[in-house]
């Protein structure tokens, strides 16, 4: 008789790993994209303004 192992990823574990890695964009893709775009725009403005 063979033993089967359940390797299905659990949402809580995925959230914990994403948080531990600092990757909130996996959990909140829209918000992370908007934050990154705003940071890039601010950096461009800072460089343009000297």
mmCIF file of the N, C-alpha and C atoms, coordinates in Angstrom:
data_MODEL
# 
_entry.id   MODEL 
# 
loop_
_atom_site.group_PDB 
_atom_site.id 
_atom_site.type_symbol 
_atom_site.label_atom_id 
_atom_site.label_alt_id 
_atom_site.label_comp_id 
_atom_site.label_asym_id 
_atom_site.label_entity_id 
_atom_site.label_seq_id 
_atom_site.pdbx_PDB_ins_code 
_atom_site.Cartn_x 
_atom_site.Cartn_y 
_atom_site.Cartn_z 
_atom_site.occupancy 
_atom_site.B_iso_or_equiv 
_atom_site.pdbx_formal_charge 
_atom_site.auth_seq_id 
_atom_site.auth_comp_id 
_atom_site.auth_asym_id 
_atom_site.auth_atom_id 
_atom_site.pdbx_PDB_model_num 
ATOM 1   N N  . UNK A 1 1  ? 0.841  -1.180 0.000   1.00 0.00 ? 1  UNK A N  1 
ATOM 2   C CA . UNK A 1 1  ? 0.000  0.000  0.000   1.00 0.00 ? 1  UNK A CA 1 
ATOM 3   C C  . UNK A 1 1  ? 0.890  1.248  0.000   1.00 0.00 ? 1  UNK A C  1 
ATOM 4   N N  . UNK A 1 2  ? 0.567  2.181  -0.920  1.00 0.00 ? 2  UNK A N  1 
ATOM 5   C CA . UNK A 1 2  ? 1.379  3.397  -1.015  1.00 0.00 ? 2  UNK A CA 1 
ATOM 6   C C  . UNK A 1 2  ? 0.736  4.539  -0.228  1.00 0.00 ? 2  UNK A C  1 
ATOM 7   N N  . UNK A 1 3  ? 1.585  5.390  0.287   1.00 0.00 ? 3  UNK A N  1 
ATOM 8   C CA . UNK A 1 3  ? 1.107  6.546  1.042   1.00 0.00 ? 3  UNK A CA 1 
ATOM 9   C C  . UNK A 1 3  ? 1.144  7.772  0.152   1.00 0.00 ? 3  UNK A C  1 
ATOM 10  N N  . UNK A 1 4  ? 0.052  8.524  0.112   1.00 0.00 ? 4  UNK A N  1 
ATOM 11  C CA . UNK A 1 4  ? 0.033  9.742  -0.691  1.00 0.00 ? 4  UNK A CA 1 
ATOM 12  C C  . UNK A 1 4  ? 0.263  10.948 0.219   1.00 0.00 ? 4  UNK A C  1 
ATOM 13  N N  . UNK A 1 5  ? 1.004  11.889 -0.315  1.00 0.00 ? 5  UNK A N  1 
ATOM 14  C CA . UNK A 1 5  ? 1.313  13.096 0.437   1.00 0.00 ? 5  UNK A CA 1 
ATOM 15  C C  . UNK A 1 5  ? 0.620  14.267 -0.243  1.00 0.00 ? 5  UNK A C  1 
ATOM 16  N N  . UNK A 1 6  ? -0.134 15.017 0.522   1.00 0.00 ? 6  UNK A N  1 
ATOM 17  C CA . UNK A 1 6  ? -0.823 16.180 -0.011  1.00 0.00 ? 6  UNK A CA 1 
ATOM 18  C C  . UNK A 1 6  ? 0.155  17.336 -0.112  1.00 0.00 ? 6  UNK A C  1 
ATOM 19  N N  . UNK A 1 7  ? 0.444  17.747 -1.347  1.00 0.00 ? 7  UNK A N  1 
ATOM 20  C CA . UNK A 1 7  ? 1.392  18.845 -1.555  1.00 0.00 ? 7  UNK A CA 1 
ATOM 21  C C  . UNK A 1 7  ? 0.690  20.108 -2.035  1.00 0.00 ? 7  UNK A C  1 
ATOM 22  N N  . UNK A 1 8  ? -0.619 20.184 -1.834  1.00 0.00 ? 8  UNK A N  1 
ATOM 23  C CA . UNK A 1 8  ? -1.378 21.352 -2.255  1.00 0.00 ? 8  UNK A CA 1 
ATOM 24  C C  . UNK A 1 8  ? -0.958 22.568 -1.437  1.00 0.00 ? 8  UNK A C  1 
ATOM 25  N N  . UNK A 1 9  ? -0.588 23.653 -2.113  1.00 0.00 ? 9  UNK A N  1 
ATOM 26  C CA . UNK A 1 9  ? -0.214 24.858 -1.368  1.00 0.00 ? 9  UNK A CA 1 
ATOM 27  C C  . UNK A 1 9  ? -1.398 25.399 -0.577  1.00 0.00 ? 9  UNK A C  1 
ATOM 28  N N  . UNK A 1 10 ? -1.143 25.837 0.605   1.00 0.00 ? 10 UNK A N  1 
ATOM 29  C CA . UNK A 1 10 ? -2.191 26.404 1.451   1.00 0.00 ? 10 UNK A CA 1 
ATOM 30  C C  . UNK A 1 10 ? -2.135 27.923 1.358   1.00 0.00 ? 10 UNK A C  1 
ATOM 31  N N  . UNK A 1 11 ? -3.278 28.602 1.238   1.00 0.00 ? 11 UNK A N  1 
ATOM 32  C CA . UNK A 1 11 ? -3.270 30.066 1.120   1.00 0.00 ? 11 UNK A CA 1 
ATOM 33  C C  . UNK A 1 11 ? -2.553 30.765 2.271   1.00 0.00 ? 11 UNK A C  1 
ATOM 34  N N  . UNK A 1 12 ? -2.759 30.304 3.486   1.00 0.00 ? 12 UNK A N  1 
ATOM 35  C CA . UNK A 1 12 ? -2.108 30.950 4.631   1.00 0.00 ? 12 UNK A CA 1 
ATOM 36  C C  . UNK A 1 12 ? -0.590 30.858 4.512   1.00 0.00 ? 12 UNK A C  1 
ATOM 37  N N  . UNK A 1 13 ? -0.099 29.712 4.090   1.00 0.00 ? 13 UNK A N  1 
ATOM 38  C CA . UNK A 1 13 ? 1.348  29.535 3.940   1.00 0.00 ? 13 UNK A CA 1 
ATOM 39  C C  . UNK A 1 13 ? 1.874  30.445 2.830   1.00 0.00 ? 13 UNK A C  1 
ATOM 40  N N  . UNK A 1 14 ? 1.133  30.558 1.749   1.00 0.00 ? 14 UNK A N  1 
ATOM 41  C CA . UNK A 1 14 ? 1.570  31.428 0.651   1.00 0.00 ? 14 UNK A CA 1 
ATOM 42  C C  . UNK A 1 14 ? 1.604  32.876 1.100   1.00 0.00 ? 14 UNK A C  1 
ATOM 43  N N  . UNK A 1 15 ? 0.593  33.295 1.867   1.00 0.00 ? 15 UNK A N  1 
ATOM 44  C CA . UNK A 1 15 ? 0.568  34.663 2.375   1.00 0.00 ? 15 UNK A CA 1 
ATOM 45  C C  . UNK A 1 15 ? 1.745  34.912 3.316   1.00 0.00 ? 15 UNK A C  1 
ATOM 46  N N  . UNK A 1 16 ? 2.015  33.939 4.165   1.00 0.00 ? 16 UNK A N  1 
ATOM 47  C CA . UNK A 1 16 ? 3.114  34.084 5.123   1.00 0.00 ? 16 UNK A CA 1 
ATOM 48  C C  . UNK A 1 16 ? 4.444  34.182 4.391   1.00 0.00 ? 16 UNK A C  1 
ATOM 49  N N  . UNK A 1 17 ? 4.632  33.336 3.391   1.00 0.00 ? 17 UNK A N  1 
ATOM 50  C CA . UNK A 1 17 ? 5.886  33.370 2.638   1.00 0.00 ? 17 UNK A CA 1 
ATOM 51  C C  . UNK A 1 17 ? 6.022  34.671 1.865   1.00 0.00 ? 17 UNK A C  1 
ATOM 52  N N  . UNK A 1 18 ? 4.928  35.135 1.278   1.00 0.00 ? 18 UNK A N  1 
ATOM 53  C CA . UNK A 1 18 ? 4.981  36.389 0.532   1.00 0.00 ? 18 UNK A CA 1 
ATOM 54  C C  . UNK A 1 18 ? 5.310  37.549 1.465   1.00 0.00 ? 18 UNK A C  1 
ATOM 55  N N  . UNK A 1 19 ? 4.711  37.555 2.651   1.00 0.00 ? 19 UNK A N  1 
ATOM 56  C CA . UNK A 1 19 ? 4.990  38.611 3.609   1.00 0.00 ? 19 UNK A CA 1 
ATOM 57  C C  . UNK A 1 19 ? 6.414  38.554 4.115   1.00 0.00 ? 19 UNK A C  1 
ATOM 58  N N  . UNK A 1 20 ? 6.900  37.340 4.364   1.00 0.00 ? 20 UNK A N  1 
ATOM 59  C CA . UNK A 1 20 ? 8.259  37.171 4.871   1.00 0.00 ? 20 UNK A CA 1 
ATOM 60  C C  . UNK A 1 20 ? 9.272  37.642 3.837   1.00 0.00 ? 20 UNK A C  1 
ATOM 61  N N  . UNK A 1 21 ? 8.947  37.437 2.559   1.00 0.00 ? 21 UNK A N  1 
ATOM 62  C CA . UNK A 1 21 ? 9.857  37.851 1.496   1.00 0.00 ? 21 UNK A CA 1 
ATOM 63  C C  . UNK A 1 21 ? 9.684  39.324 1.163   1.00 0.00 ? 21 UNK A C  1 
ATOM 64  N N  . UNK A 1 22 ? 8.717  39.976 1.801   1.00 0.00 ? 22 UNK A N  1 
ATOM 65  C CA . UNK A 1 22 ? 8.480  41.378 1.526   1.00 0.00 ? 22 UNK A CA 1 
ATOM 66  C C  . UNK A 1 22 ? 7.772  41.606 0.211   1.00 0.00 ? 22 UNK A C  1 
ATOM 67  N N  . UNK A 1 23 ? 7.051  40.613 -0.253  1.00 0.00 ? 23 UNK A N  1 
ATOM 68  C CA . UNK A 1 23 ? 6.406  40.718 -1.551  1.00 0.00 ? 23 UNK A CA 1 
ATOM 69  C C  . UNK A 1 23 ? 4.903  40.913 -1.391  1.00 0.00 ? 23 UNK A C  1 
ATOM 70  N N  . UNK A 1 24 ? 4.516  42.092 -0.986  1.00 0.00 ? 24 UNK A N  1 
ATOM 71  C CA . UNK A 1 24 ? 3.091  42.384 -0.833  1.00 0.00 ? 24 UNK A CA 1 
ATOM 72  C C  . UNK A 1 24 ? 2.412  42.432 -2.190  1.00 0.00 ? 24 UNK A C  1 
ATOM 73  N N  . UNK A 1 25 ? 3.201  42.611 -3.276  1.00 0.00 ? 25 UNK A N  1 
ATOM 74  C CA . UNK A 1 25 ? 2.592  42.686 -4.603  1.00 0.00 ? 25 UNK A CA 1 
ATOM 75  C C  . UNK A 1 25 ? 1.923  41.376 -4.993  1.00 0.00 ? 25 UNK A C  1 
ATOM 76  N N  . UNK A 1 26 ? 2.339  40.257 -4.392  1.00 0.00 ? 26 UNK A N  1 
ATOM 77  C CA . UNK A 1 26 ? 1.652  38.995 -4.676  1.00 0.00 ? 26 UNK A CA 1 
ATOM 78  C C  . UNK A 1 26 ? 0.264  38.994 -4.065  1.00 0.00 ? 26 UNK A C  1 
ATOM 79  N N  . UNK A 1 27 ? 0.123  39.704 -2.955  1.00 0.00 ? 27 UNK A N  1 
ATOM 80  C CA . UNK A 1 27 ? -1.153 39.722 -2.257  1.00 0.00 ? 27 UNK A CA 1 
ATOM 81  C C  . UNK A 1 27 ? -2.038 40.866 -2.729  1.00 0.00 ? 27 UNK A C  1 
ATOM 82  N N  . UNK A 1 28 ? -1.424 42.002 -3.078  1.00 0.00 ? 28 UNK A N  1 
ATOM 83  C CA . UNK A 1 28 ? -2.165 43.181 -3.503  1.00 0.00 ? 28 UNK A CA 1 
ATOM 84  C C  . UNK A 1 28 ? -1.537 43.728 -4.785  1.00 0.00 ? 28 UNK A C  1 
ATOM 85  N N  . UNK A 1 29 ? -1.736 43.039 -5.903  1.00 0.00 ? 29 UNK A N  1 
ATOM 86  C CA . UNK A 1 29 ? -1.046 43.442 -7.128  1.00 0.00 ? 29 UNK A CA 1 
ATOM 87  C C  . UNK A 1 29 ? -1.375 44.861 -7.585  1.00 0.00 ? 29 UNK A C  1 
ATOM 88  N N  . UNK A 1 30 ? -2.638 45.277 -7.486  1.00 0.00 ? 30 UNK A N  1 
ATOM 89  C CA . UNK A 1 30 ? -3.013 46.613 -7.930  1.00 0.00 ? 30 UNK A CA 1 
ATOM 90  C C  . UNK A 1 30 ? -2.373 47.696 -7.088  1.00 0.00 ? 30 UNK A C  1 
ATOM 91  N N  . UNK A 1 31 ? -2.431 47.524 -5.783  1.00 0.00 ? 31 UNK A N  1 
ATOM 92  C CA . UNK A 1 31 ? -1.879 48.532 -4.874  1.00 0.00 ? 31 UNK A CA 1 
ATOM 93  C C  . UNK A 1 31 ? -0.363 48.606 -5.017  1.00 0.00 ? 31 UNK A C  1 
ATOM 94  N N  . UNK A 1 32 ? 0.282  47.473 -5.148  1.00 0.00 ? 32 UNK A N  1 
ATOM 95  C CA . UNK A 1 32 ? 1.739  47.463 -5.279  1.00 0.00 ? 32 UNK A CA 1 
ATOM 96  C C  . UNK A 1 32 ? 2.160  48.125 -6.598  1.00 0.00 ? 32 UNK A C  1 
ATOM 97  N N  . UNK A 1 33 ? 1.401  47.840 -7.658  1.00 0.00 ? 33 UNK A N  1 
ATOM 98  C CA . UNK A 1 33 ? 1.727  48.446 -8.945  1.00 0.00 ? 33 UNK A CA 1 
ATOM 99  C C  . UNK A 1 33 ? 1.587  49.953 -8.854  1.00 0.00 ? 33 UNK A C  1 
ATOM 100 N N  . UNK A 1 34 ? 0.513  50.429 -8.223  1.00 0.00 ? 34 UNK A N  1 
ATOM 101 C CA . UNK A 1 34 ? 0.277  51.867 -8.098  1.00 0.00 ? 34 UNK A CA 1 
ATOM 102 C C  . UNK A 1 34 ? 1.371  52.526 -7.256  1.00 0.00 ? 34 UNK A C  1 
ATOM 103 N N  . UNK A 1 35 ? 1.769  51.871 -6.182  1.00 0.00 ? 35 UNK A N  1 
ATOM 104 C CA . UNK A 1 35 ? 2.823  52.421 -5.320  1.00 0.00 ? 35 UNK A CA 1 
ATOM 105 C C  . UNK A 1 35 ? 4.147  52.501 -6.074  1.00 0.00 ? 35 UNK A C  1 
ATOM 106 N N  . UNK A 1 36 ? 4.438  51.474 -6.845  1.00 0.00 ? 36 UNK A N  1 
ATOM 107 C CA . UNK A 1 36 ? 5.695  51.469 -7.618  1.00 0.00 ? 36 UNK A CA 1 
ATOM 108 C C  . UNK A 1 36 ? 5.663  52.567 -8.677  1.00 0.00 ? 36 UNK A C  1 
ATOM 109 N N  . UNK A 1 37 ? 4.526  52.716 -9.353  1.00 0.00 ? 37 UNK A N  1 
ATOM 110 C CA . UNK A 1 37 ? 4.406  53.750 -10.384 1.00 0.00 ? 37 UNK A CA 1 
ATOM 111 C C  . UNK A 1 37 ? 4.558  55.148 -9.772  1.00 0.00 ? 37 UNK A C  1 
ATOM 112 N N  . UNK A 1 38 ? 3.961  55.353 -8.595  1.00 0.00 ? 38 UNK A N  1 
ATOM 113 C CA . UNK A 1 38 ? 4.080  56.651 -7.925  1.00 0.00 ? 38 UNK A CA 1 
ATOM 114 C C  . UNK A 1 38 ? 5.520  56.922 -7.514  1.00 0.00 ? 38 UNK A C  1 
ATOM 115 N N  . UNK A 1 39 ? 6.212  55.904 -7.032  1.00 0.00 ? 39 UNK A N  1 
ATOM 116 C CA . UNK A 1 39 ? 7.611  56.068 -6.625  1.00 0.00 ? 39 UNK A CA 1 
ATOM 117 C C  . UNK A 1 39 ? 8.487  56.392 -7.837  1.00 0.00 ? 39 UNK A C  1 
ATOM 118 N N  . UNK A 1 40 ? 8.229  55.738 -8.960  1.00 0.00 ? 40 UNK A N  1 
ATOM 119 C CA . UNK A 1 40 ? 9.001  56.010 -10.168 1.00 0.00 ? 40 UNK A CA 1 
ATOM 120 C C  . UNK A 1 40 ? 8.741  57.425 -10.674 1.00 0.00 ? 40 UNK A C  1 
ATOM 121 N N  . UNK A 1 41 ? 7.483  57.867 -10.613 1.00 0.00 ? 41 UNK A N  1 
ATOM 122 C CA . UNK A 1 41 ? 7.147  59.224 -11.051 1.00 0.00 ? 41 UNK A CA 1 
ATOM 123 C C  . UNK A 1 41 ? 7.820  60.256 -10.143 1.00 0.00 ? 41 UNK A C  1 
ATOM 124 N N  . UNK A 1 42 ? 7.832  59.992 -8.849  1.00 0.00 ? 42 UNK A N  1 
ATOM 125 C CA . UNK A 1 42 ? 8.482  60.913 -7.910  1.00 0.00 ? 42 UNK A CA 1 
ATOM 126 C C  . UNK A 1 42 ? 9.979  60.976 -8.175  1.00 0.00 ? 42 UNK A C  1 
ATOM 127 N N  . UNK A 1 43 ? 10.577 59.850 -8.484  1.00 0.00 ? 43 UNK A N  1 
ATOM 128 C CA . UNK A 1 43 ? 12.016 59.820 -8.780  1.00 0.00 ? 43 UNK A CA 1 
ATOM 129 C C  . UNK A 1 43 ? 12.325 60.601 -10.055 1.00 0.00 ? 43 UNK A C  1 
ATOM 130 N N  . UNK A 1 44 ? 11.479 60.430 -11.072 1.00 0.00 ? 44 UNK A N  1 
ATOM 131 C CA . UNK A 1 44 ? 11.676 61.193 -12.314 1.00 0.00 ? 44 UNK A CA 1 
ATOM 132 C C  . UNK A 1 44 ? 11.552 62.690 -12.053 1.00 0.00 ? 44 UNK A C  1 
ATOM 133 N N  . UNK A 1 45 ? 10.555 63.083 -11.258 1.00 0.00 ? 45 UNK A N  1 
ATOM 134 C CA . UNK A 1 45 ? 10.357 64.499 -10.948 1.00 0.00 ? 45 UNK A CA 1 
ATOM 135 C C  . UNK A 1 45 ? 11.552 65.053 -10.162 1.00 0.00 ? 45 UNK A C  1 
ATOM 136 N N  . UNK A 1 46 ? 12.054 64.256 -9.228  1.00 0.00 ? 46 UNK A N  1 
ATOM 137 C CA . UNK A 1 46 ? 13.201 64.699 -8.431  1.00 0.00 ? 46 UNK A CA 1 
ATOM 138 C C  . UNK A 1 46 ? 14.421 64.912 -9.330  1.00 0.00 ? 46 UNK A C  1 
ATOM 139 N N  . UNK A 1 47 ? 14.636 63.987 -10.267 1.00 0.00 ? 47 UNK A N  1 
ATOM 140 C CA . UNK A 1 47 ? 15.788 64.126 -11.168 1.00 0.00 ? 47 UNK A CA 1 
ATOM 141 C C  . UNK A 1 47 ? 15.615 65.312 -12.105 1.00 0.00 ? 47 UNK A C  1 
ATOM 142 N N  . UNK A 1 48 ? 14.378 65.513 -12.583 1.00 0.00 ? 48 UNK A N  1 
ATOM 143 C CA . UNK A 1 48 ? 14.112 66.612 -13.509 1.00 0.00 ? 48 UNK A CA 1 
ATOM 144 C C  . UNK A 1 48 ? 14.300 67.968 -12.817 1.00 0.00 ? 48 UNK A C  1 
ATOM 145 N N  . UNK A 1 49 ? 13.841 68.062 -11.575 1.00 0.00 ? 49 UNK A N  1 
ATOM 146 C CA . UNK A 1 49 ? 13.910 69.327 -10.847 1.00 0.00 ? 49 UNK A CA 1 
ATOM 147 C C  . UNK A 1 49 ? 15.300 69.594 -10.253 1.00 0.00 ? 49 UNK A C  1 
ATOM 148 N N  . UNK A 1 50 ? 16.142 68.608 -10.316 1.00 0.00 ? 50 UNK A N  1 
ATOM 149 C CA . UNK A 1 50 ? 17.507 68.807 -9.869  1.00 0.00 ? 50 UNK A CA 1 
ATOM 150 C C  . UNK A 1 50 ? 17.675 68.523 -8.419  1.00 0.00 ? 50 UNK A C  1 
# 
